[in-house]
Amino acid sequence: MVGANGGTIARQCLNAGLLDEIYVDLVPVLLGAGTPFFDRLKEAPVELDGPISVVEGTDVTHLRYRVRHP
């Protein structure tokens, strides 16, 4: 297993068809600015299966999705 951390790297891997799963850490805070993780996708929309895993923690929910490949 290899992880791609960060929006730009993850987007490039997704565009190249190299991602099998996407992990999302959901935190109840709205920052109001920043870089969107998945803007400028070559093949949008990307279909995901799941969540295949949901882990609730203190002030965070960890979600795991499988990427559907055509």
mmCIF file of the N, C-alpha and C atoms, coordinates in Angstrom:
data_MODEL
# 
_entry.id   MODEL 
# 
loop_
_atom_site.group_PDB 
_atom_site.id 
_atom_site.type_symbol 
_atom_site.label_atom_id 
_atom_site.label_alt_id 
_atom_site.label_comp_id 
_atom_site.label_asym_id 
_atom_site.label_entity_id 
_atom_site.label_seq_id 
_atom_site.pdbx_PDB_ins_code 
_atom_site.Cartn_x 
_atom_site.Cartn_y 
_atom_site.Cartn_z 
_atom_site.occupancy 
_atom_site.B_iso_or_equiv 
_atom_site.pdbx_formal_charge 
_atom_site.auth_seq_id 
_atom_site.auth_comp_id 
_atom_site.auth_asym_id 
_atom_site.auth_atom_id 
_atom_site.pdbx_PDB_model_num 
ATOM 1   N N  . MET A 1 1  ? 0.835   -1.166 0.000   1.00 0.00 ? 1  MET A N  1 
ATOM 2   C CA . MET A 1 1  ? 0.000   0.000  0.000   1.00 0.00 ? 1  MET A CA 1 
ATOM 3   C C  . MET A 1 1  ? 0.887   1.238  0.000   1.00 0.00 ? 1  MET A C  1 
ATOM 4   N N  . VAL A 1 2  ? 0.550   2.189  -0.827  1.00 0.00 ? 2  VAL A N  1 
ATOM 5   C CA . VAL A 1 2  ? 1.255   3.456  -0.904  1.00 0.00 ? 2  VAL A CA 1 
ATOM 6   C C  . VAL A 1 2  ? 0.232   4.560  -0.702  1.00 0.00 ? 2  VAL A C  1 
ATOM 7   N N  . GLY A 1 3  ? 0.560   5.534  0.103   1.00 0.00 ? 3  GLY A N  1 
ATOM 8   C CA . GLY A 1 3  ? -0.351  6.646  0.360   1.00 0.00 ? 3  GLY A CA 1 
ATOM 9   C C  . GLY A 1 3  ? 0.103   7.904  -0.356  1.00 0.00 ? 3  GLY A C  1 
ATOM 10  N N  . ALA A 1 4  ? -0.869  8.664  -0.846  1.00 0.00 ? 4  ALA A N  1 
ATOM 11  C CA . ALA A 1 4  ? -0.601  9.974  -1.455  1.00 0.00 ? 4  ALA A CA 1 
ATOM 12  C C  . ALA A 1 4  ? -1.279  11.009 -0.586  1.00 0.00 ? 4  ALA A C  1 
ATOM 13  N N  . ASN A 1 5  ? -0.482  11.777 0.132   1.00 0.00 ? 5  ASN A N  1 
ATOM 14  C CA . ASN A 1 5  ? -1.018  12.740 1.088   1.00 0.00 ? 5  ASN A CA 1 
ATOM 15  C C  . ASN A 1 5  ? -0.979  14.141 0.499   1.00 0.00 ? 5  ASN A C  1 
ATOM 16  N N  . GLY A 1 6  ? -2.068  14.833 0.575   1.00 0.00 ? 6  GLY A N  1 
ATOM 17  C CA . GLY A 1 6  ? -2.130  16.204 0.078   1.00 0.00 ? 6  GLY A CA 1 
ATOM 18  C C  . GLY A 1 6  ? -2.979  16.279 -1.177  1.00 0.00 ? 6  GLY A C  1 
ATOM 19  N N  . GLY A 1 7  ? -3.685  17.384 -1.329  1.00 0.00 ? 7  GLY A N  1 
ATOM 20  C CA . GLY A 1 7  ? -4.635  17.542 -2.415  1.00 0.00 ? 7  GLY A CA 1 
ATOM 21  C C  . GLY A 1 7  ? -4.038  17.484 -3.802  1.00 0.00 ? 7  GLY A C  1 
ATOM 22  N N  . THR A 1 8  ? -2.934  18.176 -4.038  1.00 0.00 ? 8  THR A N  1 
ATOM 23  C CA . THR A 1 8  ? -2.351  18.232 -5.375  1.00 0.00 ? 8  THR A CA 1 
ATOM 24  C C  . THR A 1 8  ? -1.821  16.867 -5.802  1.00 0.00 ? 8  THR A C  1 
ATOM 25  N N  . ILE A 1 9  ? -1.106  16.191 -4.921  1.00 0.00 ? 9  ILE A N  1 
ATOM 26  C CA . ILE A 1 9  ? -0.558  14.867 -5.234  1.00 0.00 ? 9  ILE A CA 1 
ATOM 27  C C  . ILE A 1 9  ? -1.693  13.868 -5.423  1.00 0.00 ? 9  ILE A C  1 
ATOM 28  N N  . ALA A 1 10 ? -2.675  13.883 -4.542  1.00 0.00 ? 10 ALA A N  1 
ATOM 29  C CA . ALA A 1 10 ? -3.803  12.961 -4.650  1.00 0.00 ? 10 ALA A CA 1 
ATOM 30  C C  . ALA A 1 10 ? -4.561  13.193 -5.956  1.00 0.00 ? 10 ALA A C  1 
ATOM 31  N N  . ARG A 1 11 ? -4.753  14.443 -6.341  1.00 0.00 ? 11 ARG A N  1 
ATOM 32  C CA . ARG A 1 11 ? -5.446  14.737 -7.597  1.00 0.00 ? 11 ARG A CA 1 
ATOM 33  C C  . ARG A 1 11 ? -4.662  14.201 -8.787  1.00 0.00 ? 11 ARG A C  1 
ATOM 34  N N  . GLN A 1 12 ? -3.349  14.379 -8.794  1.00 0.00 ? 12 GLN A N  1 
ATOM 35  C CA . GLN A 1 12 ? -2.524  13.878 -9.892  1.00 0.00 ? 12 GLN A CA 1 
ATOM 36  C C  . GLN A 1 12 ? -2.596  12.356 -9.967  1.00 0.00 ? 12 GLN A C  1 
ATOM 37  N N  . CYS A 1 13 ? -2.563  11.680 -8.831  1.00 0.00 ? 13 CYS A N  1 
ATOM 38  C CA . CYS A 1 13 ? -2.668  10.215 -8.810  1.00 0.00 ? 13 CYS A CA 1 
ATOM 39  C C  . CYS A 1 13 ? -4.044  9.763  -9.278  1.00 0.00 ? 13 CYS A C  1 
ATOM 40  N N  . LEU A 1 14 ? -5.083  10.470 -8.875  1.00 0.00 ? 14 LEU A N  1 
ATOM 41  C CA . LEU A 1 14 ? -6.438  10.128 -9.311  1.00 0.00 ? 14 LEU A CA 1 
ATOM 42  C C  . LEU A 1 14 ? -6.573  10.326 -10.814 1.00 0.00 ? 14 LEU A C  1 
ATOM 43  N N  . ASN A 1 15 ? -6.041  11.434 -11.347 1.00 0.00 ? 15 ASN A N  1 
ATOM 44  C CA . ASN A 1 15 ? -6.077  11.682 -12.794 1.00 0.00 ? 15 ASN A CA 1 
ATOM 45  C C  . ASN A 1 15 ? -5.322  10.619 -13.582 1.00 0.00 ? 15 ASN A C  1 
ATOM 46  N N  . ALA A 1 16 ? -4.268  10.057 -12.980 1.00 0.00 ? 16 ALA A N  1 
ATOM 47  C CA . ALA A 1 16 ? -3.470  9.035  -13.655 1.00 0.00 ? 16 ALA A CA 1 
ATOM 48  C C  . ALA A 1 16 ? -4.056  7.632  -13.467 1.00 0.00 ? 16 ALA A C  1 
ATOM 49  N N  . GLY A 1 17 ? -5.155  7.520  -12.718 1.00 0.00 ? 17 GLY A N  1 
ATOM 50  C CA . GLY A 1 17 ? -5.772  6.215  -12.493 1.00 0.00 ? 17 GLY A CA 1 
ATOM 51  C C  . GLY A 1 17 ? -5.028  5.357  -11.494 1.00 0.00 ? 17 GLY A C  1 
ATOM 52  N N  . LEU A 1 18 ? -4.264  5.970  -10.603 1.00 0.00 ? 18 LEU A N  1 
ATOM 53  C CA . LEU A 1 18 ? -3.419  5.219  -9.674  1.00 0.00 ? 18 LEU A CA 1 
ATOM 54  C C  . LEU A 1 18 ? -4.029  5.020  -8.293  1.00 0.00 ? 18 LEU A C  1 
ATOM 55  N N  . LEU A 1 19 ? -5.164  5.653  -8.010  1.00 0.00 ? 19 LEU A N  1 
ATOM 56  C CA . LEU A 1 19 ? -5.763  5.522  -6.678  1.00 0.00 ? 19 LEU A CA 1 
ATOM 57  C C  . LEU A 1 19 ? -6.859  4.463  -6.689  1.00 0.00 ? 19 LEU A C  1 
ATOM 58  N N  . ASP A 1 20 ? -6.805  3.589  -5.702  1.00 0.00 ? 20 ASP A N  1 
ATOM 59  C CA . ASP A 1 20 ? -7.842  2.578  -5.519  1.00 0.00 ? 20 ASP A CA 1 
ATOM 60  C C  . ASP A 1 20 ? -8.792  2.953  -4.391  1.00 0.00 ? 20 ASP A C  1 
ATOM 61  N N  . GLU A 1 21 ? -8.305  3.737  -3.439  1.00 0.00 ? 21 GLU A N  1 
ATOM 62  C CA . GLU A 1 21 ? -9.117  4.151  -2.302  1.00 0.00 ? 21 GLU A CA 1 
ATOM 63  C C  . GLU A 1 21 ? -8.823  5.606  -1.951  1.00 0.00 ? 21 GLU A C  1 
ATOM 64  N N  . ILE A 1 22 ? -9.827  6.259  -1.368  1.00 0.00 ? 22 ILE A N  1 
ATOM 65  C CA . ILE A 1 22 ? -9.682  7.628  -0.879  1.00 0.00 ? 22 ILE A CA 1 
ATOM 66  C C  . ILE A 1 22 ? -10.107 7.646  0.579   1.00 0.00 ? 22 ILE A C  1 
ATOM 67  N N  . TYR A 1 23 ? -9.254  8.186  1.425   1.00 0.00 ? 23 TYR A N  1 
ATOM 68  C CA . TYR A 1 23 ? -9.555  8.351  2.840   1.00 0.00 ? 23 TYR A CA 1 
ATOM 69  C C  . TYR A 1 23 ? -9.864  9.827  3.081   1.00 0.00 ? 23 TYR A C  1 
ATOM 70  N N  . VAL A 1 24 ? -10.947 10.088 3.792   1.00 0.00 ? 24 VAL A N  1 
ATOM 71  C CA . VAL A 1 24 ? -11.343 11.454 4.114   1.00 0.00 ? 24 VAL A CA 1 
ATOM 72  C C  . VAL A 1 24 ? -11.453 11.557 5.629   1.00 0.00 ? 24 VAL A C  1 
ATOM 73  N N  . ASP A 1 25 ? -10.773 12.538 6.206   1.00 0.00 ? 25 ASP A N  1 
ATOM 74  C CA . ASP A 1 25 ? -10.894 12.819 7.636   1.00 0.00 ? 25 ASP A CA 1 
ATOM 75  C C  . ASP A 1 25 ? -11.780 14.046 7.769   1.00 0.00 ? 25 ASP A C  1 
ATOM 76  N N  . LEU A 1 26 ? -12.991 13.843 8.261   1.00 0.00 ? 26 LEU A N  1 
ATOM 77  C CA . LEU A 1 26 ? -13.989 14.899 8.354   1.00 0.00 ? 26 LEU A CA 1 
ATOM 78  C C  . LEU A 1 26 ? -13.946 15.521 9.745   1.00 0.00 ? 26 LEU A C  1 
ATOM 79  N N  . VAL A 1 27 ? -13.668 16.825 9.784   1.00 0.00 ? 27 VAL A N  1 
ATOM 80  C CA . VAL A 1 27 ? -13.558 17.562 11.038  1.00 0.00 ? 27 VAL A CA 1 
ATOM 81  C C  . VAL A 1 27 ? -14.589 18.686 11.007  1.00 0.00 ? 27 VAL A C  1 
ATOM 82  N N  . PRO A 1 28 ? -15.353 18.884 12.091  1.00 0.00 ? 28 PRO A N  1 
ATOM 83  C CA . PRO A 1 28 ? -16.414 19.892 12.085  1.00 0.00 ? 28 PRO A CA 1 
ATOM 84  C C  . PRO A 1 28 ? -15.897 21.318 12.257  1.00 0.00 ? 28 PRO A C  1 
ATOM 85  N N  . VAL A 1 29 ? -15.085 21.768 11.291  1.00 0.00 ? 29 VAL A N  1 
ATOM 86  C CA . VAL A 1 29 ? -14.549 23.130 11.296  1.00 0.00 ? 29 VAL A CA 1 
ATOM 87  C C  . VAL A 1 29 ? -14.607 23.656 9.872   1.00 0.00 ? 29 VAL A C  1 
ATOM 88  N N  . LEU A 1 30 ? -15.158 24.855 9.691   1.00 0.00 ? 30 LEU A N  1 
ATOM 89  C CA . LEU A 1 30 ? -15.182 25.494 8.374   1.00 0.00 ? 30 LEU A CA 1 
ATOM 90  C C  . LEU A 1 30 ? -14.102 26.562 8.355   1.00 0.00 ? 30 LEU A C  1 
ATOM 91  N N  . LEU A 1 31 ? -13.085 26.379 7.515   1.00 0.00 ? 31 LEU A N  1 
ATOM 92  C CA . LEU A 1 31 ? -11.950 27.293 7.487   1.00 0.00 ? 31 LEU A CA 1 
ATOM 93  C C  . LEU A 1 31 ? -12.221 28.527 6.642   1.00 0.00 ? 31 LEU A C  1 
ATOM 94  N N  . GLY A 1 32 ? -13.003 28.390 5.584   1.00 0.00 ? 32 GLY A N  1 
ATOM 95  C CA . GLY A 1 32 ? -13.343 29.537 4.760   1.00 0.00 ? 32 GLY A CA 1 
ATOM 96  C C  . GLY A 1 32 ? -12.324 29.865 3.684   1.00 0.00 ? 32 GLY A C  1 
ATOM 97  N N  . ALA A 1 33 ? -11.241 29.132 3.592   1.00 0.00 ? 33 ALA A N  1 
ATOM 98  C CA . ALA A 1 33 ? -10.227 29.383 2.562   1.00 0.00 ? 33 ALA A CA 1 
ATOM 99  C C  . ALA A 1 33 ? -9.379  28.127 2.422   1.00 0.00 ? 33 ALA A C  1 
ATOM 100 N N  . GLY A 1 34 ? -8.501  28.141 1.428   1.00 0.00 ? 34 GLY A N  1 
ATOM 101 C CA . GLY A 1 34 ? -7.611  27.005 1.242   1.00 0.00 ? 34 GLY A CA 1 
ATOM 102 C C  . GLY A 1 34 ? -7.636  26.507 -0.182  1.00 0.00 ? 34 GLY A C  1 
ATOM 103 N N  . THR A 1 35 ? -6.970  25.405 -0.417  1.00 0.00 ? 35 THR A N  1 
ATOM 104 C CA . THR A 1 35 ? -6.880  24.802 -1.744  1.00 0.00 ? 35 THR A CA 1 
ATOM 105 C C  . THR A 1 35 ? -7.829  23.610 -1.818  1.00 0.00 ? 35 THR A C  1 
ATOM 106 N N  . PRO A 1 36 ? -8.755  23.607 -2.779  1.00 0.00 ? 36 PRO A N  1 
ATOM 107 C CA . PRO A 1 36 ? -9.627  22.442 -2.921  1.00 0.00 ? 36 PRO A CA 1 
ATOM 108 C C  . PRO A 1 36 ? -8.811  21.202 -3.279  1.00 0.00 ? 36 PRO A C  1 
ATOM 109 N N  . PHE A 1 37 ? -9.113  20.079 -2.647  1.00 0.00 ? 37 PHE A N  1 
ATOM 110 C CA . PHE A 1 37 ? -8.359  18.856 -2.895  1.00 0.00 ? 37 PHE A CA 1 
ATOM 111 C C  . PHE A 1 37 ? -8.555  18.312 -4.295  1.00 0.00 ? 37 PHE A C  1 
ATOM 112 N N  . PHE A 1 38 ? -9.765  18.349 -4.808  1.00 0.00 ? 38 PHE A N  1 
ATOM 113 C CA . PHE A 1 38 ? -10.038 17.643 -6.046  1.00 0.00 ? 38 PHE A CA 1 
ATOM 114 C C  . PHE A 1 38 ? -10.592 18.561 -7.123  1.00 0.00 ? 38 PHE A C  1 
ATOM 115 N N  . ASP A 1 39 ? -10.024 19.745 -7.267  1.00 0.00 ? 39 ASP A N  1 
ATOM 116 C CA . ASP A 1 39 ? -10.400 20.605 -8.388  1.00 0.00 ? 39 ASP A CA 1 
ATOM 117 C C  . ASP A 1 39 ? -9.618  20.174 -9.632  1.00 0.00 ? 39 ASP A C  1 
ATOM 118 N N  . ARG A 1 40 ? -10.078 20.535 -10.790 1.00 0.00 ? 40 ARG A N  1 
ATOM 119 C CA . ARG A 1 40 ? -9.423  20.234 -12.073 1.00 0.00 ? 40 ARG A CA 1 
ATOM 120 C C  . ARG A 1 40 ? -9.204  18.733 -12.315 1.00 0.00 ? 40 ARG A C  1 
ATOM 121 N N  . LEU A 1 41 ? -10.201 17.920 -12.002 1.00 0.00 ? 41 LEU A N  1 
ATOM 122 C CA . LEU A 1 41 ? -10.110 16.495 -12.317 1.00 0.00 ? 41 LEU A CA 1 
ATOM 123 C C  . LEU A 1 41 ? -10.327 16.288 -13.803 1.00 0.00 ? 41 LEU A C  1 
ATOM 124 N N  . LYS A 1 42 ? -9.532  15.411 -14.406 1.00 0.00 ? 42 LYS A N  1 
ATOM 125 C CA . LYS A 1 42 ? -9.660  15.128 -15.841 1.00 0.00 ? 42 LYS A CA 1 
ATOM 126 C C  . LYS A 1 42 ? -10.967 14.417 -16.156 1.00 0.00 ? 42 LYS A C  1 
ATOM 127 N N  . GLU A 1 43 ? -11.323 13.459 -15.346 1.00 0.00 ? 43 GLU A N  1 
ATOM 128 C CA . GLU A 1 43 ? -12.510 12.633 -15.582 1.00 0.00 ? 43 GLU A CA 1 
ATOM 129 C C  . GLU A 1 43 ? -13.512 12.850 -14.453 1.00 0.00 ? 43 GLU A C  1 
ATOM 130 N N  . ALA A 1 44 ? -14.178 13.994 -14.431 1.00 0.00 ? 44 ALA A N  1 
ATOM 131 C CA . ALA A 1 44 ? -15.169 14.258 -13.387 1.00 0.00 ? 44 ALA A CA 1 
ATOM 132 C C  . ALA A 1 44 ? -16.555 13.990 -13.941 1.00 0.00 ? 44 ALA A C  1 
ATOM 133 N N  . PRO A 1 45 ? -17.465 13.472 -13.181 1.00 0.00 ? 45 PRO A N  1 
ATOM 134 C CA . PRO A 1 45 ? -17.296 13.085 -11.779 1.00 0.00 ? 45 PRO A CA 1 
ATOM 135 C C  . PRO A 1 45 ? -16.609 11.730 -11.633 1.00 0.00 ? 45 PRO A C  1 
ATOM 136 N N  . VAL A 1 46 ? -15.917 11.559 -10.527 1.00 0.00 ? 46 VAL A N  1 
ATOM 137 C CA . VAL A 1 46 ? -15.298 10.288 -10.166 1.00 0.00 ? 46 VAL A CA 1 
ATOM 138 C C  . VAL A 1 46 ? -16.274 9.575  -9.238  1.00 0.00 ? 46 VAL A C  1 
ATOM 139 N N  . GLU A 1 47 ? -16.650 8.354  -9.581  1.00 0.00 ? 47 GLU A N  1 
ATOM 140 C CA . GLU A 1 47 ? -17.595 7.613  -8.753  1.00 0.00 ? 47 GLU A CA 1 
ATOM 141 C C  . GLU A 1 47 ? -16.855 6.818  -7.691  1.00 0.00 ? 47 GLU A C  1 
ATOM 142 N N  . LEU A 1 48 ? -17.396 6.868  -6.475  1.00 0.00 ? 48 LEU A N  1 
ATOM 143 C CA . LEU A 1 48 ? -16.807 6.185  -5.331  1.00 0.00 ? 48 LEU A CA 1 
ATOM 144 C C  . LEU A 1 48 ? -17.807 5.192  -4.769  1.00 0.00 ? 48 LEU A C  1 
ATOM 145 N N  . ASP A 1 49 ? -17.324 4.083  -4.234  1.00 0.00 ? 49 ASP A N  1 
ATOM 146 C CA . ASP A 1 49 ? -18.154 3.111  -3.526  1.00 0.00 ? 49 ASP A CA 1 
ATOM 147 C C  . ASP A 1 49 ? -17.958 3.314  -2.038  1.00 0.00 ? 49 ASP A C  1 
ATOM 148 N N  . GLY A 1 50 ? -19.055 3.325  -1.308  1.00 0.00 ? 50 GLY A N  1 
ATOM 149 C CA . GLY A 1 50 ? -18.925 3.414  0.134   1.00 0.00 ? 50 GLY A CA 1 
ATOM 150 C C  . GLY A 1 50 ? -19.714 4.544  0.727   1.00 0.00 ? 50 GLY A C  1 
ATOM 151 N N  . PRO A 1 51 ? -19.361 4.872  1.925   1.00 0.00 ? 51 PRO A N  1 
ATOM 152 C CA . PRO A 1 51 ? -18.092 4.554  2.581   1.00 0.00 ? 51 PRO A CA 1 
ATOM 153 C C  . PRO A 1 51 ? -18.005 3.080  2.957   1.00 0.00 ? 51 PRO A C  1 
ATOM 154 N N  . ILE A 1 52 ? -16.818 2.524  2.754   1.00 0.00 ? 52 ILE A N  1 
ATOM 155 C CA . ILE A 1 52 ? -16.588 1.126  3.093   1.00 0.00 ? 52 ILE A CA 1 
ATOM 156 C C  . ILE A 1 52 ? -16.075 0.990  4.524   1.00 0.00 ? 52 ILE A C  1 
ATOM 157 N N  . SER A 1 53 ? -15.711 2.123  5.114   1.00 0.00 ? 53 SER A N  1 
ATOM 158 C CA . SER A 1 53 ? -15.271 2.136  6.505   1.00 0.00 ? 53 SER A CA 1 
ATOM 159 C C  . SER A 1 53 ? -15.587 3.507  7.093   1.00 0.00 ? 53 SER A C  1 
ATOM 160 N N  . VAL A 1 54 ? -16.150 3.499  8.310   1.00 0.00 ? 54 VAL A N  1 
ATOM 161 C CA . VAL A 1 54 ? -16.427 4.734  9.043   1.00 0.00 ? 54 VAL A CA 1 
ATOM 162 C C  . VAL A 1 54 ? -15.924 4.534  10.463  1.00 0.00 ? 54 VAL A C  1 
ATOM 163 N N  . VAL A 1 55 ? -14.998 5.386  10.877  1.00 0.00 ? 55 VAL A N  1 
ATOM 164 C CA . VAL A 1 55 ? -14.465 5.324  12.241  1.00 0.00 ? 55 VAL A CA 1 
ATOM 165 C C  . VAL A 1 55 ? -14.673 6.690  12.873  1.00 0.00 ? 55 VAL A C  1 
ATOM 166 N N  . GLU A 1 56 ? -15.454 6.722  13.943  1.00 0.00 ? 56 GLU A N  1 
ATOM 167 C CA . GLU A 1 56 ? -15.712 7.973  14.637  1.00 0.00 ? 56 GLU A CA 1 
ATOM 168 C C  . GLU A 1 56 ? -14.729 8.147  15.780  1.00 0.00 ? 56 GLU A C  1 
ATOM 169 N N  . GLY A 1 57 ? -14.125 9.333  15.839  1.00 0.00 ? 57 GLY A N  1 
ATOM 170 C CA . GLY A 1 57 ? -13.221 9.669  16.918  1.00 0.00 ? 57 GLY A CA 1 
ATOM 171 C C  . GLY A 1 57 ? -13.713 10.931 17.603  1.00 0.00 ? 57 GLY A C  1 
ATOM 172 N N  . THR A 1 58 ? -12.900 11.475 18.465  1.00 0.00 ? 58 THR A N  1 
ATOM 173 C CA . THR A 1 58 ? -13.234 12.722 19.127  1.00 0.00 ? 58 THR A CA 1 
ATOM 174 C C  . THR A 1 58 ? -13.014 13.862 18.154  1.00 0.00 ? 58 THR A C  1 
ATOM 175 N N  . ASP A 1 59 ? -14.089 14.536 17.748  1.00 0.00 ? 59 ASP A N  1 
ATOM 176 C CA . ASP A 1 59 ? -14.052 15.674 16.822  1.00 0.00 ? 59 ASP A CA 1 
ATOM 177 C C  . ASP A 1 59 ? -13.534 15.324 15.428  1.00 0.00 ? 59 ASP A C  1 
ATOM 178 N N  . VAL A 1 60 ? -13.585 14.061 15.024  1.00 0.00 ? 60 VAL A N  1 
ATOM 179 C CA . VAL A 1 60 ? -13.174 13.668 13.679  1.00 0.00 ? 60 VAL A CA 1 
ATOM 180 C C  . VAL A 1 60 ? -13.896 12.368 13.299  1.00 0.00 ? 60 VAL A C  1 
ATOM 181 N N  . THR A 1 61 ? -14.256 12.262 12.027  1.00 0.00 ? 61 THR A N  1 
ATOM 182 C CA . THR A 1 61 ? -14.798 11.020 11.486  1.00 0.00 ? 61 THR A CA 1 
ATOM 183 C C  . THR A 1 61 ? -13.928 10.616 10.300  1.00 0.00 ? 61 THR A C  1 
ATOM 184 N N  . HIS A 1 62 ? -13.397 9.408  10.332  1.00 0.00 ? 62 HIS A N  1 
ATOM 185 C CA . HIS A 1 62 ? -12.530 8.898  9.279   1.00 0.00 ? 62 HIS A CA 1 
ATOM 186 C C  . HIS A 1 62 ? -13.385 8.060  8.320   1.00 0.00 ? 62 HIS A C  1 
ATOM 187 N N  . LEU A 1 63 ? -13.390 8.449  7.042   1.00 0.00 ? 63 LEU A N  1 
ATOM 188 C CA . LEU A 1 63 ? -14.184 7.772  6.021   1.00 0.00 ? 63 LEU A CA 1 
ATOM 189 C C  . LEU A 1 63 ? -13.245 7.166  4.974   1.00 0.00 ? 63 LEU A C  1 
ATOM 190 N N  . ARG A 1 64 ? -13.603 5.991  4.469   1.00 0.00 ? 64 ARG A N  1 
ATOM 191 C CA . ARG A 1 64 ? -12.800 5.335  3.435   1.00 0.00 ? 64 ARG A CA 1 
ATOM 192 C C  . ARG A 1 64 ? -13.720 4.937  2.292   1.00 0.00 ? 64 ARG A C  1 
ATOM 193 N N  . TYR A 1 65 ? -13.325 5.296  1.067   1.00 0.00 ? 65 TYR A N  1 
ATOM 194 C CA . TYR A 1 65 ? -14.100 5.012  -0.130  1.00 0.00 ? 65 TYR A CA 1 
ATOM 195 C C  . TYR A 1 65 ? -13.232 4.265  -1.141  1.00 0.00 ? 65 TYR A C  1 
ATOM 196 N N  . ARG A 1 66 ? -13.844 3.392  -1.934  1.00 0.00 ? 66 ARG A N  1 
ATOM 197 C CA . ARG A 1 66 ? -13.157 2.759  -3.067  1.00 0.00 ? 66 ARG A CA 1 
ATOM 198 C C  . ARG A 1 66 ? -13.447 3.590  -4.322  1.00 0.00 ? 66 ARG A C  1 
ATOM 199 N N  . VAL A 1 67 ? -12.430 3.764  -5.145  1.00 0.00 ? 67 VAL A N  1 
ATOM 200 C CA . VAL A 1 67 ? -12.579 4.479  -6.411  1.00 0.00 ? 67 VAL A CA 1 
ATOM 201 C C  . VAL A 1 67 ? -13.061 3.478  -7.458  1.00 0.00 ? 67 VAL A C  1 
ATOM 202 N N  . ARG A 1 68 ? -14.140 3.815  -8.152  1.00 0.00 ? 68 ARG A N  1 
ATOM 203 C CA . ARG A 1 68 ? -14.626 2.961  -9.246  1.00 0.00 ? 68 ARG A CA 1 
ATOM 204 C C  . ARG A 1 68 ? -13.827 3.271  -10.503 1.00 0.00 ? 68 ARG A C  1 
ATOM 205 N N  . HIS A 1 69 ? -13.200 2.254  -11.042 1.00 0.00 ? 69 HIS A N  1 
ATOM 206 C CA . HIS A 1 69 ? -12.453 2.416  -12.290 1.00 0.00 ? 69 HIS A CA 1 
ATOM 207 C C  . HIS A 1 69 ? -13.320 1.912  -13.441 1.00 0.00 ? 69 HIS A C  1 
ATOM 208 N N  . PRO A 1 70 ? -13.363 2.667  -14.557 1.00 0.00 ? 70 PRO A N  1 
ATOM 209 C CA . PRO A 1 70 ? -14.194 2.243  -15.685 1.00 0.00 ? 70 PRO A CA 1 
ATOM 210 C C  . PRO A 1 70 ? -13.686 0.962  -16.323 1.00 0.00 ? 70 PRO A C  1 
# 
